[in-house]
């Protein structure tokens, strides 16, 4: 039986992305971390190589492939010296344009999806607000219809690529309370009343710019509506499954990279006349790290394969993300411990992975929110059985 992850095409994709990362990303990542952003040119270079559009149909400007191919790209970038923060900002379109593509609105696809996949535009997704995070149905940013425009007032917080993006696919309230009153608008930068904060300073993901966005009676053409009024909540929630799966891939891929770095260091670092990998305490650490990575990868890949087959494994996507997050947190912590003082230095790659890993249990739904959602879906509540 052929392993779907090891078809000739996917092996070639992994090898090609590895070479791209080694040449265009890894040598510059430390500088981009200091700069607080990646250059726009990287989007264009990535698009020209055909990797930016993986997972999107050729009919909308993508390169084809499915969620397995998307996962292979992420794994290859991280394994070749990239980072989860780099992927978050380079592939923000993975959360910014799927709703547009799914709507089938050819005008919006031509004006936003195609140029974004060509590396000409950068998009972001505006859902989280200063007063709320995972409670999507409580969004307060309001869009009031005024003739052929909506007047948008409110703010969004922690928006990935919010500084560099050219447009924001924004969840707004066009109706009453609850999820039925939510809609999606594509809002262009530069409109009156639309302001962007300075980049927010973060614990990790330093190369990924993050911002607060504010709207003050910002006029947005009604033609920027994605789908119909009231469709926003469902559209966002459907895409959350893929986002959670993608973050799970970040988790186990970063953990694998940290394990590899720690193993190499343990082979070369000597104390008291011999490599520390010869010491039982270190060997056992590496085995436990290996086990956590293998478990998280196996669970996540099984969910990915089901998603690729057309299923919507909502509960298992929650479990996969939380398992991968736990594995990543454990492994990066142990990797820094193995490196010792060297792992505490900014010059050490494991130090970056240690910082970056902390956001994975927050973004795309916190660990606690996903555990609670999984509990409801699995029947571990008073509402009944699975």
C-alpha positions as CSV (number, residue, x, y, z in Angstrom):
1,X,0.0,0.0,0.0
2,X,1.4,3.3,-1.1
3,X,2.1,5.9,1.6
4,X,0.2,9.0,0.5
5,X,3.0,11.1,2.1
6,X,5.7,9.5,0.0
7,X,4.4,9.5,-3.5
8,X,7.1,10.6,-6.0
9,X,5.3,13.9,-6.5
10,X,5.3,14.7,-2.8
11,X,8.8,13.6,-2.3
12,X,9.8,15.9,-5.1
13,X,7.8,18.7,-3.5
14,X,9.4,18.2,-0.1
15,X,12.9,18.2,-1.7
16,X,12.2,21.3,-3.7
17,X,10.8,23.3,-0.8
18,X,13.8,22.2,1.3
19,X,16.2,23.6,-1.3
20,X,14.2,26.8,-1.5
21,X,14.3,27.3,2.2
22,X,18.0,26.6,2.4
23,X,18.7,29.2,-0.2
24,X,16.0,31.9,0.3
25,X,14.9,31.7,4.0
26,X,17.3,30.1,6.5
27,X,20.3,32.4,5.8
28,X,18.1,35.5,6.4
29,X,15.7,34.5,9.1
30,X,17.7,35.9,12.0
31,X,17.8,39.3,10.3
32,X,14.1,39.2,9.6
33,X,13.5,38.3,13.3
34,X,15.4,41.5,14.2
35,X,13.5,43.5,11.6
36,X,10.2,42.3,12.8
37,X,8.9,41.4,9.4
38,X,9.8,39.4,6.2
39,X,10.3,41.2,2.9
40,X,7.4,41.4,0.5
41,X,9.8,40.1,-2.2
42,X,9.7,36.7,-0.5
43,X,6.1,36.3,-1.3
44,X,6.8,37.0,-5.0
45,X,9.8,34.6,-5.0
46,X,7.7,31.9,-3.3
47,X,4.9,32.4,-5.8
48,X,7.2,32.3,-8.8
49,X,8.5,28.9,-7.5
50,X,5.0,27.6,-7.3
51,X,4.9,27.0,-3.5
52,X,2.8,30.0,-2.3
53,X,-0.3,28.6,-4.1
54,X,-0.1,25.0,-2.9
55,X,-3.5,23.9,-1.7
56,X,-5.4,26.3,-3.9
57,X,-6.9,25.2,-7.2
58,X,-5.3,26.4,-10.4
59,X,-8.7,27.9,-11.5
60,X,-8.2,30.6,-8.8
61,X,-4.5,31.1,-9.4
62,X,-3.1,28.4,-7.1
63,X,-0.8,25.5,-7.8
64,X,-3.2,22.7,-6.9
65,X,-2.7,20.1,-4.3
66,X,-4.6,19.4,-1.1
67,X,-4.0,19.7,2.7
68,X,-1.4,16.9,2.6
69,X,0.7,19.0,0.2
70,X,0.2,22.1,2.3
71,X,1.4,20.1,5.3
72,X,4.5,18.8,3.4
73,X,5.4,22.4,2.5
74,X,5.2,23.5,6.2
75,X,7.2,20.5,7.4
76,X,9.9,21.0,4.8
77,X,10.3,24.7,5.6
78,X,10.6,24.1,9.4
79,X,12.9,21.1,8.9
80,X,15.2,23.1,6.7
81,X,15.7,25.9,9.2
82,X,12.5,28.0,8.9
83,X,10.1,28.6,11.7
84,X,6.4,28.6,12.6
85,X,6.5,32.4,12.7
86,X,7.9,32.6,9.2
87,X,5.1,30.3,7.9
88,X,2.5,32.3,9.8
89,X,3.3,35.5,7.9
90,X,4.4,34.1,4.6
91,X,1.2,32.0,4.3
92,X,-1.3,34.3,6.0
93,X,-3.3,34.0,2.8
94,X,-4.1,30.5,4.0
95,X,-6.6,32.1,6.4
96,X,-7.3,35.3,4.5
97,X,-8.6,34.1,1.1
98,X,-10.2,30.6,1.5
99,X,-13.6,32.3,2.4
100,X,-13.3,34.3,-0.8
101,X,-12.5,31.3,-2.9
102,X,-15.3,29.3,-1.3
103,X,-17.8,32.0,-2.0
104,X,-17.4,31.6,-5.7
105,X,-17.5,35.4,-6.2
106,X,-15.4,35.7,-9.4
107,X,-14.9,39.5,-8.9
108,X,-13.4,39.1,-5.4
109,X,-11.4,36.1,-6.5
110,X,-9.9,38.0,-9.5
111,X,-9.2,41.1,-7.4
112,X,-7.9,39.4,-4.2
113,X,-7.2,35.7,-4.4
114,X,-5.3,35.6,-7.7
115,X,-2.9,38.5,-7.0
116,X,-2.3,37.2,-3.5
117,X,-1.4,33.8,-4.8
118,X,0.9,35.5,-7.3
119,X,2.7,37.2,-4.4
120,X,1.5,40.7,-5.5
121,X,-0.9,41.3,-2.6
122,X,-0.8,40.3,1.1
123,X,-4.0,39.5,2.9
124,X,-4.9,39.0,6.6
125,X,-7.9,37.8,8.5
126,X,-9.7,40.0,11.0
127,X,-11.7,38.1,13.6
128,X,-10.2,38.5,17.1
129,X,-11.1,41.7,19.0
130,X,-9.6,43.5,22.0
131,X,-12.4,42.3,24.2
132,X,-12.7,38.7,23.0
133,X,-10.7,36.0,21.4
134,X,-12.1,32.5,20.8
135,X,-15.8,33.6,21.3
136,X,-16.3,34.3,17.6
137,X,-20.1,34.8,18.0
138,X,-19.5,37.7,20.3
139,X,-17.8,39.9,17.6
140,X,-18.8,43.6,18.1
141,X,-17.2,45.3,15.1
142,X,-20.3,46.7,13.4
143,X,-21.1,47.3,9.7
144,X,-24.2,49.4,9.0
145,X,-25.6,49.5,5.5
146,X,-25.7,53.0,4.1
147,X,-26.8,52.9,0.4
148,X,-24.2,51.0,-1.6
149,X,-21.7,50.9,1.3
150,X,-21.3,49.6,4.7
151,X,-20.0,51.9,7.4
152,X,-17.7,49.8,9.6
153,X,-16.8,50.8,13.2
154,X,-14.8,48.7,15.7
155,X,-11.4,47.2,16.1
156,X,-9.5,43.9,15.6
157,X,-6.6,42.7,17.7
158,X,-3.6,40.4,17.3
159,X,-4.0,40.4,13.5
160,X,-1.2,38.4,11.8
161,X,0.3,40.3,8.9
162,X,-1.9,43.2,9.9
163,X,0.9,45.8,9.3
164,X,2.0,44.6,5.8
165,X,-1.4,43.4,4.5
166,X,-3.1,45.2,1.6
167,X,-6.6,43.9,2.6
168,X,-8.3,42.3,5.5
169,X,-11.1,39.7,5.3
170,X,-13.0,41.0,8.3
171,X,-15.7,39.5,10.4
172,X,-18.3,42.2,11.2
173,X,-21.8,42.4,12.7
174,X,-24.4,43.3,10.1
175,X,-27.3,42.0,12.1
176,X,-28.4,41.3,15.6
177,X,-26.7,39.4,18.4
178,X,-25.3,35.9,18.0
179,X,-23.7,34.1,15.1
180,X,-26.6,34.8,12.7
181,X,-25.7,38.5,12.6
182,X,-22.2,38.1,11.4
183,X,-20.9,38.7,7.9
184,X,-17.5,38.9,6.1
185,X,-16.3,42.0,4.3
186,X,-13.0,42.4,2.4
187,X,-11.7,45.8,3.6
188,X,-8.9,47.5,1.7
189,X,-6.1,49.3,3.5
190,X,-6.1,53.1,3.0
191,X,-9.8,53.6,3.3
192,X,-11.0,56.6,5.4
193,X,-11.2,55.8,9.1
194,X,-9.1,52.6,8.8
195,X,-6.0,52.9,10.9
196,X,-3.3,50.3,11.7
197,X,-1.2,50.3,14.9
198,X,2.6,50.0,15.1
199,X,3.7,46.4,15.1
200,X,2.8,44.7,18.4
201,X,5.9,43.5,20.3
202,X,5.6,39.8,21.1
203,X,7.3,37.0,23.0
204,X,7.8,35.0,19.8
205,X,7.0,35.0,16.1
206,X,9.2,38.1,15.8
207,X,9.4,38.0,12.0
208,X,5.6,37.9,11.8
209,X,4.1,41.4,12.0
210,X,1.1,41.6,14.2
211,X,-1.2,44.7,14.6
212,X,-4.4,46.2,16.0
213,X,-6.8,47.5,13.4
214,X,-9.3,50.2,14.0
215,X,-12.3,51.2,11.9
216,X,-14.1,54.5,12.4
217,X,-17.1,54.8,10.1
218,X,-14.9,53.2,7.4
219,X,-16.9,53.1,4.1
220,X,-16.7,49.7,2.5
221,X,-18.5,49.0,-0.8
222,X,-21.3,46.5,-0.4
223,X,-19.8,44.5,-3.3
224,X,-17.0,43.6,-0.8
225,X,-19.4,41.3,1.0
226,X,-18.2,37.6,1.0
227,X,-21.3,35.4,0.4
228,X,-24.4,36.8,1.9
229,X,-25.3,38.7,5.1
230,X,-25.3,36.4,8.0
231,X,-22.9,33.9,6.4
232,X,-19.8,35.0,8.2
233,X,-19.8,32.8,11.2
234,X,-20.3,29.6,9.3
235,X,-17.7,30.6,6.8
236,X,-15.1,31.3,9.5
237,X,-15.9,28.1,11.5
238,X,-15.5,25.9,8.4
239,X,-12.0,27.3,7.8
240,X,-11.1,26.9,11.5
241,X,-10.7,23.2,11.0
242,X,-7.9,23.6,8.4
243,X,-6.3,26.4,10.5
244,X,-6.2,24.1,13.5
245,X,-4.8,21.2,11.5
246,X,-2.1,23.5,10.1
247,X,-1.1,24.7,13.5
248,X,-0.9,21.1,14.6
249,X,1.6,20.5,11.8
250,X,3.6,23.5,13.1
251,X,3.6,21.8,16.5
252,X,5.0,18.4,15.5
253,X,7.3,19.8,12.8
254,X,8.9,22.3,15.2
255,X,9.2,19.5,17.8
256,X,10.9,17.3,15.3
257,X,13.3,20.1,14.3
258,X,14.1,20.8,18.0
259,X,14.7,17.1,18.6
260,X,17.1,16.9,15.6
261,X,19.0,20.0,16.8
262,X,19.3,18.6,20.3
263,X,20.4,15.2,19.0
264,X,23.2,16.7,16.9
265,X,24.3,18.9,19.8
266,X,24.3,16.0,22.2
267,X,26.6,14.0,19.8
268,X,29.2,16.8,19.6
269,X,29.0,18.4,23.1
270,X,31.4,16.8,25.4
271,X,31.6,16.9,29.2
272,X,34.0,15.0,31.4
273,X,35.7,13.5,28.3
274,X,32.7,12.1,26.4
275,X,29.7,13.2,24.4
276,X,26.6,13.9,26.5
277,X,24.6,11.6,24.3
278,X,26.4,8.7,26.0
279,X,24.8,9.7,29.3
280,X,21.7,7.8,30.2
281,X,19.9,11.0,31.3
282,X,20.3,12.5,27.9
283,X,19.5,9.4,25.9
284,X,16.3,8.9,27.8
285,X,15.3,12.6,27.3
286,X,15.8,12.1,23.5
287,X,13.7,8.9,23.6
288,X,10.8,10.7,25.4
289,X,11.1,13.6,23.0
290,X,11.0,11.2,20.0
291,X,7.9,9.5,21.4
292,X,6.0,12.7,21.8
293,X,6.8,13.8,18.3
294,X,5.8,10.4,16.8
295,X,2.5,10.4,18.6
296,X,1.6,13.9,17.6
297,X,2.6,13.4,14.0
298,X,0.7,10.1,13.7
299,X,-2.5,11.6,15.1
300,X,-2.3,14.8,13.1
301,X,-1.5,13.0,9.8
302,X,-4.5,10.7,10.3
303,X,-6.7,13.7,10.7
304,X,-5.1,15.4,7.6
305,X,-5.8,12.3,5.5
306,X,-9.4,12.3,6.5
307,X,-9.7,16.0,5.7
308,X,-8.1,15.4,2.3
309,X,-10.7,12.7,1.7
310,X,-13.5,15.2,2.2
311,X,-14.4,14.7,5.8
312,X,-14.7,17.5,8.4
313,X,-13.0,15.9,11.5
314,X,-13.8,18.8,13.8
315,X,-13.3,17.0,17.1
316,X,-10.2,15.1,16.0
317,X,-8.7,18.3,14.6
318,X,-9.0,19.8,18.2
319,X,-7.4,16.7,19.6
320,X,-4.6,16.8,17.1
321,X,-3.8,20.4,17.6
322,X,-3.7,20.1,21.4
323,X,-1.6,16.9,21.2
324,X,0.9,18.6,18.9
325,X,1.0,21.7,21.1
326,X,1.7,19.6,24.2
327,X,4.4,17.7,22.3
328,X,6.0,20.8,21.0
329,X,6.0,22.5,24.4
330,X,7.6,19.5,26.0
331,X,10.2,18.9,23.3
332,X,11.4,22.5,22.8
333,X,11.8,22.8,26.6
334,X,13.9,19.7,26.8
335,X,15.9,20.7,23.7
336,X,16.9,24.0,25.4
337,X,17.8,22.0,28.6
338,X,20.1,19.7,26.5
339,X,21.7,22.8,25.0
340,X,22.2,24.3,28.4
341,X,23.5,27.8,28.4
342,X,23.9,27.7,24.6
343,X,20.2,27.1,24.2
344,X,19.4,30.3,26.1
345,X,21.2,32.5,23.6
346,X,19.4,34.3,20.8
347,X,22.0,32.9,18.4
348,X,20.6,29.4,19.1
349,X,17.9,28.1,16.8
350,X,16.2,26.2,19.6
351,X,15.8,29.4,21.6
352,X,13.6,30.8,18.7
353,X,11.6,27.6,18.6
354,X,11.1,27.8,22.4
355,X,9.7,31.3,22.1
356,X,7.6,30.6,19.0
357,X,6.0,27.5,20.5
358,X,4.1,29.4,23.1
359,X,1.6,30.9,20.7
360,X,0.5,27.6,19.3
361,X,-1.7,26.8,22.3
362,X,-3.4,30.2,21.9
363,X,-3.9,30.8,18.2
364,X,-6.6,29.1,16.3
365,X,-8.5,28.4,19.5
366,X,-6.9,28.0,22.9
367,X,-6.1,24.6,24.4
368,X,-9.0,25.1,26.8
369,X,-11.5,26.1,24.2
370,X,-10.6,23.2,22.0
371,X,-10.8,20.7,24.9
372,X,-14.3,22.1,25.7
373,X,-15.4,21.9,22.0
374,X,-14.1,18.4,21.7
375,X,-15.9,17.4,24.9
376,X,-19.2,18.6,23.5
377,X,-18.6,16.9,20.1
378,X,-17.5,13.6,21.7
379,X,-20.6,13.5,24.0
380,X,-18.7,14.3,27.3
381,X,-21.4,16.6,28.5
382,X,-25.0,16.5,29.8
383,X,-26.2,16.9,26.3
384,X,-25.9,13.2,25.4
385,X,-23.6,10.6,24.0
386,X,-21.5,10.7,20.9
